[in-house]
Amino acid sequence: MSSKKKTEKAPQAKGTEAESIIECYLIEQYRPFAVNDIVQNLHNKVSRTNTIKALESLAKQQRITCKTFGKIAIYVCNEQELVNTHVDTGNDVSIEAVMQLREELIETEKDRNECSAQLQSILKQPPNDRLLAMIEAKKAEVSEVDSMLQNLLSDWKPENENIIQTIRAYEQKIGKELSARKKILSSAITLMKEALSLKNIDEFLVSLISSTFIPHEQDTNIS
């Protein structure tokens, strides 16, 4: 008879142990995180409830910094003094160290862009105190539209359908006629430009219209 071994889950940290784990993680990553991100990235070493308690305690002790955006709280470690652990003097610089620094810079830029995009998305959301007013305004708009629809339905007459169909037929006919005339006009302008060897057809058309429709001075003097 085979016996099944029960896999025991590692106990989740809490209290000061959870605080130490989270603080070390924030310092190591040196970037802001929300609660869900911290719980997920720590692979549930600390439960969500204990994570929230630890973050609140760390922020209260001023061991980390907390910034709130609406209902979302973002946590980040306090500003750290950067220490150059890669090179000491110019003589110690190597291609590998430069490439590593370049990769770290690229990753940092990606993180910065992601955080900036998240921040902009959060800032675009309306604050909580405006949500109720916005909902009420939308309800009023919907009510007004419903009232207009009811009025249109109550005032609708069957003979209006024939008028609408006639208007649509005229619109289609006029649209086809306008399209045909545009093609004729375009062909005429092209032919005129080629026949007269014009470099600027627009200036020629303006001068032609001006001489045709603006009366000359001798025509305006009526004795």
Sequence and secondary structure as in RCSB ss.txt:
>XXXX:A:sequence
MSSKKKTEKAPQAKGTEAESIIECYLIEQYRPFAVNDIVQNLHNKVSRTNTIKALESLAKQQRITCKTFGKIAIY
VCNEQELVNTHVDTGNDVSIEAVMQLREELIETEKDRNECSAQLQSILKQPPNDRLLAMIEAKKAEVSEVDSMLQ
NLLSDWKPENENIIQTIRAYEQKIGKELSARKKILSSAITLMKEALSLKNIDEFLVSLISSTFIPHEQDTNIS
>XXXX:A:secstr
            B HHHHHHHHHHHHHHH S B HHHHHHHTTTSB HHHHHHHHHHHHHTTSEEEEEETTEEEE
EE        S SSGGG  HHHHHHHHHHHHHHHHHHHHHHHHHHHHHHS  HHHHHHHHHHHHHHHHHHHHHHH
HHHHH  THHHHHHHHHHHHHHHHHHHHHHHHHHHHHHHHHHHHHHT S HHHHHHHHHHHHHS  HHHH   
